[in-house]
Amino acid sequence: MAYVSSVERIGIEKGRQLGWQEGQQEGVQQGIQQGVQQGMQQGVQQGEALALQKLLVRRFGALPASAVEQIANARAELLEVWLDRVLDAASLEEVFFDARH
């Protein structure tokens, strides 16, 4: 077993502390970036849901509660499909279930 002097021990301990601090800082930065990205995605999804509701109301009149709930619980991909359909659909039902596809 090799002898480790007190100076070497201090150096090793400082190196561990610096490595831990750098790792902690990197983890915090990654967490912040992920949080910002998730927040942006949620904001876009909420904006699409609101736009879809406005277009549907303008096109077909007041929405039933079931349609509002369906929009609120939809994934982003489905909201995009419905947004595409709203311009050509003859009815509210055709937006949510298009038999042509």
C-alpha positions as CSV (number, residue, x, y, z in Angstrom):
1,M,0.0,0.0,0.0
2,A,1.5,3.4,-1.0
3,Y,1.9,6.1,1.5
4,V,-0.2,9.2,0.9
5,S,1.0,12.4,2.5
6,S,-1.3,14.9,4.1
7,V,-0.7,17.3,1.3
8,E,-1.7,14.7,-1.3
9,R,-4.8,13.8,0.8
10,I,-5.8,17.5,0.8
11,G,-5.3,17.7,-3.0
12,I,-7.3,14.5,-3.5
13,E,-10.2,15.9,-1.3
14,K,-10.2,19.2,-3.2
15,G,-10.3,17.4,-6.5
16,R,-13.3,15.4,-5.3
17,Q,-15.1,18.5,-4.2
18,L,-14.4,20.3,-7.4
19,G,-15.6,17.3,-9.5
20,W,-18.7,17.1,-7.4
21,Q,-19.5,20.8,-7.7
22,E,-18.9,20.7,-11.5
23,G,-21.2,17.7,-11.8
24,Q,-23.8,19.4,-9.7
25,Q,-23.7,22.5,-11.8
26,E,-23.9,20.5,-15.0
27,G,-26.9,18.6,-13.6
28,V,-28.7,21.9,-12.6
29,Q,-28.1,23.3,-16.1
30,Q,-29.5,20.2,-17.8
31,G,-32.5,20.3,-15.5
32,I,-33.1,23.9,-16.4
33,Q,-32.8,23.2,-20.1
34,Q,-35.2,20.3,-19.9
35,G,-37.7,22.4,-17.9
36,V,-37.6,25.2,-20.4
37,Q,-38.1,22.8,-23.3
38,Q,-41.0,21.1,-21.6
39,G,-42.6,24.4,-20.8
40,M,-42.3,25.6,-24.3
41,Q,-43.9,22.4,-25.7
42,Q,-46.7,22.7,-23.2
43,G,-47.2,26.3,-24.2
44,V,-47.4,25.4,-27.9
45,Q,-49.8,22.6,-27.2
46,Q,-52.1,24.9,-25.1
47,G,-52.0,27.5,-27.9
48,E,-53.0,24.9,-30.5
49,A,-55.8,23.7,-28.3
50,L,-57.1,27.3,-27.8
51,A,-56.8,28.0,-31.6
52,L,-58.7,24.8,-32.4
53,Q,-61.5,25.7,-30.0
54,K,-61.8,29.2,-31.4
55,L,-61.9,27.9,-35.0
56,L,-64.5,25.3,-34.1
57,V,-66.7,27.8,-32.3
58,R,-66.5,30.2,-35.2
59,R,-67.3,27.5,-37.7
60,F,-69.9,25.4,-35.9
61,G,-71.1,27.4,-32.9
62,A,-70.9,26.6,-29.2
63,L,-69.0,23.4,-28.5
64,P,-70.4,20.6,-26.3
65,A,-68.5,20.0,-23.1
66,S,-67.3,16.6,-24.5
67,A,-65.5,18.3,-27.4
68,V,-63.8,20.8,-25.1
69,E,-62.7,18.0,-22.8
70,Q,-61.5,16.0,-25.8
71,I,-59.4,18.9,-27.0
72,A,-58.0,19.6,-23.5
73,N,-56.8,16.0,-23.2
74,A,-55.5,15.5,-26.7
75,R,-51.8,14.9,-27.6
76,A,-50.1,17.5,-29.8
77,E,-50.1,15.3,-32.8
78,L,-53.9,14.9,-32.7
79,L,-54.4,18.6,-32.2
80,E,-52.5,19.2,-35.4
81,V,-54.7,16.7,-37.3
82,W,-57.8,18.4,-36.0
83,L,-56.5,21.8,-36.9
84,D,-56.0,20.6,-40.5
85,R,-59.5,19.1,-40.7
86,V,-61.3,22.1,-39.3
87,L,-61.1,24.0,-42.6
88,D,-62.7,21.3,-44.8
89,A,-65.0,19.5,-42.4
90,A,-68.7,19.8,-42.9
91,S,-69.5,19.1,-39.3
92,L,-67.9,19.0,-35.9
93,E,-68.0,15.2,-35.9
94,E,-66.0,15.2,-39.1
95,V,-63.2,17.2,-37.4
96,F,-62.8,14.6,-34.7
97,F,-63.6,11.5,-36.7
98,D,-63.0,11.8,-40.5
99,A,-64.2,8.7,-42.2
100,R,-62.1,9.6,-45.3
101,H,-58.9,8.8,-43.4
